[in-house]
Each structure stands twice: as structure tokens, then as C-alpha cells.
């Protein structure tokens, strides 16, 4: 039954829209009859007819005399593909965050390019939660969406919202992914070569003479998994074994406590046994680790060298400027819009294969690394 929180015909509209955006009814598939919906939801036929009529006017449904009501082939505005101008075009963007860390810079890159195209931008954030991603996708699919840019939420933990991506394809709405993609989704992706970044970070420290290097990686997304792989590969190629306690994996909900506690424990070791260098999943963690090192009464880089990742603004906002790997940020946002527009310009049903755009991670050498002290 529908919840009595809105007019009954609007509640029914929401339910039918949910069927469509979740892919439970495909384009050109027939919906239950008015009589069947009346019985299913305990509504009058007039209420059902009003809901269906609204959805037909909005382009979600069409009727065939004597046959019934069907899901429309295209639920977003006609002319989505093959357009020469972008007035009236709506581009959606879903990221894990909007106002935190490097995400404002990525969003600004998207906004500037969308504005240049004369299009409209819809923003949503998942706060790195799968349920909020579901809500964001469902909300986007109820808009007159022309294309979608999405950063997957905890990409290494699977894709419970797969049906929404099927719905995007069924509705001929092109979409691309930022930073990573889900393993079960075939969409163009703009990403940093994270494995190469993790490799270069560790290789740089090894070349400096460090042999006890700790690595802290958030592994509920593929960025962290790949950065960790590069870190391990650099050690393997250098013939260095990694002590298990020096490689810490953590999840998003653990980031505020687990890494700091683990580093504090490592720094309580004797000077001969503790790590001399640290590779962090990102600059946010690296900056937090600076405080842990200070509390331990040690100095960066003299007693612990630190390498971050992403070259965020905060990497140079601390007293010790962080050595880090650069993330393209604004350029990635701009490139994402260009890639998406290229897909939007392709005719419906035409070939839409687009190669990924992979950015090289450049090492930014600053003040947080030096050769290890000799004991």
C-alpha cells in the first residue's frame, strides 16, 4: 500500500516512476491495467487515470487505444543526441562529496564547462553511502536528464544499484564515471593511474634509502586498492619484503580512528624497528598523520618521511609541505563534460564506444621526505 503522505495520485506517480527508473518495466513494456492498479493499491480508477495521464503528458508513458499503457522509449527530452546547441539540456553529476577535500575543484571544472555549453547542471552527493547513491540516481532519473557524470560510491564493494544503470541505458541517457568504475558497469571512465601513483610513491622513498615503509590505504574503493597494489609492486621489484604490520587497510567509516591509532602504535617501537617513511591513501590522511607524529614527539621528515596523494590544497597549507602525487581535479571535471557531450552528440542507437581517459600521476616533491637517519 502507498503511504498517506501526499495526494494519492501523486503517490501512485512516484510508484510508477520508481518502477521505470529501477528498470522493473522496460521501454515499450505494458504496465498493469487501470483495473489491476486500482486493486493493487486500493485506489479509484479515476485516481489511477489521473496519475497515468500526468506521466503521459510528462513523456514517461504512452497509450495505445485498445491495448493499454506502455513505458515510453525515451523519458528524457527528445534531441538528447545529435544536438548542435545545448540550451535546455540538463547534465547530472553525482559525487561522493561536493564540498570536501578535492571535490569542490572537480565540481568547479564541471560547472565551468557546463556553463560554457549553455547547459544546466544538477548536483547530488552520496556522502559515500550506497543508499544515498540509490536515492540520487532515482532522483536524477526523474529529471529531464540529458547525460550523467557519476563517481561510484565505495566502488570496490560492489554495485547494489546496478538496476539504475540498466535504466539509464534503457532510457538512452549516456553516462560516464569519475575516478573509478564499478566492475559490472561498462561506461567510459576518467581516472588517475592509481597503481602507478602508489608505485611511484614507494619507489621514490626506496630510492631515498627507506626500507621500512608503512602504507595506509582505504580499500573500499578501487583507487585505494590500486594504490596499494602499486606500493606492493615497488617493494617486490626492489626485493624488499613488507612486514604485515606496516601495511594497513581500512574502510571509510574507520578513517578517523584506525589509521592514526595504528601509526601511533608503530611509532612507539624502538627507533630501529619503527617505520622511517609512510605512504598515505590521500593528502587528507597524510595531514592527519602529521599530528600523530607530532604527538609522538617525532619530526617530519627527519624521523618519518610522508608521501600523500592528490595534491589537495591542504597539502601545502601545513607547516610541513607535503610531497604528494598530483590529481588533475579541475581538468578532470572539464574533460568529463567534453567526453559526456561527445556521447550526447551521437545518434541514438549509434556506436558509443569511448576510450577511458587515464591521467599520469606526477610526483610533487616538497618538504615531507628526506633520506632516513642512520642508526
C-alpha positions in Angstrom: 0.0 0.0 0.0 1.0 3.6 -0.6 1.9 5.8 2.4 -0.6 8.6 3.0 1.8 11.5 2.9 0.8 13.1 -0.4 -2.3 13.2 -2.7 -3.0 9.6 -3.7 -2.5 10.2 -7.4 1.0 11.7 -6.7 1.9 8.7 -4.6 0.9 6.4 -7.4 3.0 8.5 -9.9 6.0 8.1 -7.6 5.5 4.3 -7.5 5.2 4.1 -11.3 8.3 6.3 -11.7 10.2 4.0 -9.3 9.2 1.0 -11.4 10.6 2.8 -14.5 13.9 4.1 -13.1 14.7 0.8 -11.4 14.2 -1.0 -14.7 11.3 -3.1 -13.5 9.4 -2.0 -16.6 11.4 -1.6 -19.8 10.7 0.8 -22.7 7.7 -0.3 -24.7 6.7 -2.7 -21.9 3.0 -2.7 -20.9 2.0 -1.5 -17.5 -0.7 -3.2 -15.4 -4.2 -2.1 -16.4 -6.2 0.6 -14.6 -8.3 -2.1 -13.0 -5.3 -4.0 -11.9 -3.6 -0.9 -10.4 -6.9 0.0 -8.6 -7.0 -3.4 -6.9 -3.2 -3.4 -6.2 -3.1 -0.1 -4.5 -6.7 0.2 -3.3 -7.4 3.4 -5.4 -10.2 4.5 -7.5 -9.9 4.2 -11.3 -10.1 8.0 -11.5 -7.1 8.4 -9.3 -5.2 5.8 -11.4 -6.2 7.6 -14.6 -5.0 10.9 -13.2 -1.6 9.5 -12.3 -1.2 7.8 -15.7 -2.4 10.9 -17.5 0.2 13.1 -15.8 3.0 10.7 -16.6 1.9 10.5 -20.2 2.0 14.3 -20.5 5.5 14.3 -19.0 6.7 11.8 -21.6 7.2 8.8 -19.3 4.3 6.8 -20.8 2.3 6.4 -24.0 -1.1 4.8 -24.6 -2.3 2.7 -27.5 -6.1 2.6 -28.0 -7.5 -0.8 -27.0 -4.1 -2.2 -25.9 -3.1 -0.3 -22.8 -0.4 2.0 -21.3 3.3 1.5 -22.1 6.6 2.8 -20.9 7.9 5.4 -23.4 11.1 4.6 -25.3 12.7 7.9 -24.2 11.8 9.6 -20.9 14.3 12.4 -21.2 13.9 15.3 -23.7 13.9 14.5 -27.4 17.0 15.7 -29.2 19.3 14.5 -26.4 21.6 13.1 -29.1 22.8 14.8 -32.2 22.2 18.2 -30.8 24.0 21.3 -32.1 23.2 23.6 -29.2 22.8 22.8 -25.5 20.1 25.3 -24.3 17.6 23.3 -22.2 20.0 20.4 -21.8 20.4 19.1 -18.3 23.5 17.3 -17.1 23.5 15.5 -13.8 26.6 15.0 -11.6 26.7 12.6 -8.6 29.9 12.6 -6.5 30.7 11.0 -3.1 31.2 14.5 -1.7 30.7 18.1 -3.1 32.2 20.5 -0.5 35.0 18.4 0.9 38.6 17.7 0.0 39.4 17.8 -3.7 35.7 17.6 -4.8 35.0 21.3 -5.0 37.7 21.7 -7.5 36.4 18.9 -9.6 32.9 20.3 -9.4 34.1 23.7 -10.4 35.7 22.2 -13.5 32.4 20.6 -14.4 30.4 23.7 -13.7 32.6 26.0 -15.8 32.4 23.7 -18.8 28.6 23.1 -18.5 28.1 26.8 -18.3 30.3 27.3 -21.4 27.9 24.9 -23.2 24.9 26.8 -22.0 23.5 23.7 -20.3 22.0 23.2 -16.8 23.8 21.2 -14.0 22.1 19.1 -11.4 24.4 18.2 -8.4 24.0 15.4 -5.9 26.2 13.9 -3.2 26.1 10.4 -1.8 28.3 11.1 1.3 30.0 7.8 0.2 26.9 5.8 1.2 25.3 3.2 -1.1 21.7 4.1 -0.1 22.3 7.8 -0.8 23.6 6.8 -4.2 20.4 4.9 -4.9 18.4 8.0 -3.8 20.5 10.3 -6.0 20.1 8.0 -9.1 16.4 7.7 -8.6 16.1 11.5 -8.2 18.2 12.2 -11.3 16.2 9.8 -13.4 13.0 11.7 -12.6 14.5 14.8 -14.1 14.7 15.6 -17.9 18.2 14.3 -17.8 20.4 14.5 -20.9 23.5 12.9 -19.5 25.1 11.9 -16.2 28.6 12.1 -14.6 28.9 9.8 -11.6 31.6 8.9 -9.2 30.9 5.5 -7.8 30.4 5.0 -4.1 32.8 2.6 -2.5 33.5 1.1 -5.9 35.3 -2.0 -4.5 32.3 -3.1 -2.5 30.0 -4.0 -5.4 27.1 -2.2 -7.1 23.7 -2.8 -5.4 22.3 -0.1 -7.6 23.0 -1.9 -10.9 19.4 -1.7 -12.0 19.6 2.1 -12.2 22.5 1.9 -14.6 20.4 -0.5 -16.7 17.6 2.1 -16.6 20.0 4.8 -17.8 20.8 2.6 -20.8 17.2 1.7 -21.5 16.3 5.4 -21.5 19.2 6.2 -23.8 20.8 8.5 -21.2 24.6 8.5 -21.7 26.8 8.4 -18.6 30.4 8.4 -17.6 32.3 7.7 -14.4 34.9 9.7 -12.5 37.9 8.3 -10.6 36.8 4.7 -11.0 34.0 2.5 -12.3 32.0 -0.4 -10.9 33.3 -3.7 -12.2 29.9 -4.6 -13.6 29.3 -1.3 -15.5 30.6 -0.7 -19.0 30.9 3.1 -19.1 33.8 5.4 -20.1 35.8 6.5 -17.1 38.2 9.4 -16.3 40.7 8.3 -13.7 44.2 8.7 -12.4 46.6 5.7 -12.9 46.4 5.0 -9.2 48.6 1.9 -9.3 51.3 3.8 -11.0 50.9 6.5 -8.3 51.3 4.1 -5.5 54.3 2.5 -7.2 56.0 5.9 -7.7 55.4 6.9 -4.1 57.1 3.8 -2.8 59.8 3.7 -5.4 60.7 7.3 -4.6 61.1 6.5 -0.9 63.1 3.3 -1.7 65.4 5.4 -3.9 65.9 7.7 -0.9 67.1 4.8 1.1 64.0 3.8 3.1 63.4 0.1 3.6 60.8 0.1 6.4 57.9 1.9 4.7 54.4 1.8 6.1 51.5 2.0 3.7 47.9 3.1 4.8 45.2 2.5 2.2 41.4 2.9 2.2 40.3 -0.2 0.2 36.6 0.1 0.0 37.2 1.9 -3.3 39.3 0.8 -6.2 41.5 3.9 -6.0 42.9 2.7 -2.7 43.1 -0.9 -3.9 45.2 0.1 -6.9 47.4 2.5 -5.0 48.2 -0.4 -2.5 49.0 -2.7 -5.5 51.5 -0.2 -6.8 53.0 0.2 -3.3 53.5 -3.6 -3.0 54.8 -3.9 -6.6 57.6 -1.3 -5.9 58.7 -3.3 -2.9 58.6 -6.6 -4.8 60.7 -5.2 -7.6 63.2 -3.8 -5.1 63.5 -7.2 -3.4 62.0 -5.8 -0.2 59.6 -7.8 2.0 56.8 -5.8 3.6 56.2 -6.5 7.3 52.5 -7.2 7.6 52.1 -4.6 10.4 53.4 -2.0 8.0 50.5 -2.4 5.6 47.2 -1.2 6.9 43.9 -1.4 5.1 40.8 0.5 6.4 37.3 1.4 5.4 35.7 4.8 5.1 34.0 4.7 8.5 37.3 3.8 10.1 39.4 6.6 8.6 39.1 9.0 11.6 40.5 6.5 14.1 42.0 3.3 12.8 45.0 4.7 10.7 46.0 7.2 13.5 45.9 4.5 16.2 47.9 2.1 14.0 50.6 4.7 13.3 50.8 5.7 16.9 51.4 2.1 17.9 54.2 1.8 15.2 55.9 4.9 16.4 56.1 3.5 20.0 58.5 1.0 18.7 62.3 1.4 19.1 63.9 3.7 16.6 65.5 0.6 14.9 62.1 -1.1 14.4 59.7 1.6 13.6 59.0 2.7 10.0 61.1 5.5 8.6 58.5 6.5 5.9 54.8 6.4 5.3 52.7 6.3 2.1 49.1 7.6 2.6 46.0 6.8 0.7 45.5 10.6 0.2 46.5 14.0 1.5 43.7 14.2 3.9 45.1 11.2 5.8 48.6 12.4 5.4 47.8 15.7 7.1 46.1 13.8 9.9 49.2 11.7 10.3 51.3 14.8 10.8 49.5 15.4 14.1 50.1 11.8 15.2 53.8 12.1 14.5 54.0 15.4 16.5 52.1 13.8 19.4 54.7 11.0 19.4 57.5 13.7 19.8 59.0 13.0 16.4 59.8 15.2 13.4 58.8 15.1 9.7 60.7 14.4 7.6 63.8 13.8 9.8 62.3 10.8 11.7 59.4 9.9 9.5 59.0 10.9 5.8 55.4 11.1 4.5 54.0 10.9 0.9 50.4 11.8 0.3 48.2 11.5 -2.8 46.0 14.0 -4.8 48.0 17.3 -4.3 45.0 18.8 -2.5 45.0 22.4 -1.3 45.7 21.2 2.2 49.0 19.6 1.1 50.6 23.0 1.1 48.5 24.5 3.9 50.5 22.8 6.7 53.8 23.9 8.2 55.5 20.9 6.5 54.6 21.0 2.8 53.6 17.5 1.7 55.3 15.5 -1.0 52.4 14.0 -3.0 51.1 12.7 -6.3 49.0 15.1 -8.4 45.4 14.6 -9.3 44.1 16.6 -12.3 40.9 17.8 -10.4 39.7 20.8 -12.4 40.9 19.4 -15.7 39.2 16.1 -15.0 35.9 17.9 -14.4 36.2 19.8 -17.7 37.3 16.7 -19.6 34.3 14.8 -18.2 31.9 17.3 -19.7 33.6 17.1 -23.0 33.5 13.3 -23.0 29.8 13.3 -22.0 28.9 15.8 -24.6 30.6 13.7 -27.2 28.3 10.8 -26.2 25.3 13.0 -26.2 26.0 14.1 -29.7 26.0 10.6 -31.0 22.7 9.4 -32.7 20.5 7.2 -30.6 21.4 3.6 -31.4 24.8 4.5 -32.9 28.2 3.2 -31.7 29.0 4.8 -28.3 32.4 3.2 -27.6 34.6 5.8 -26.0 38.1 5.1 -24.6 38.9 5.9 -20.9 40.9 8.9 -20.1 43.8 8.0 -17.8 45.9 10.7 -16.2 49.5 10.2 -15.2 50.2 10.8 -11.5 53.1 13.3 -11.2 55.2 13.3 -8.1 55.2 16.7 -6.4 58.4 16.9 -4.3 58.2 19.1 -1.3 59.4 19.1 2.4 58.0 15.9 3.9 60.6 13.5 2.6 64.3 13.1 3.2 66.7 10.1 3.5 66.4 8.1 6.7 68.6 8.8 9.6 71.4 6.3 10.1 71.3 4.3 13.4 
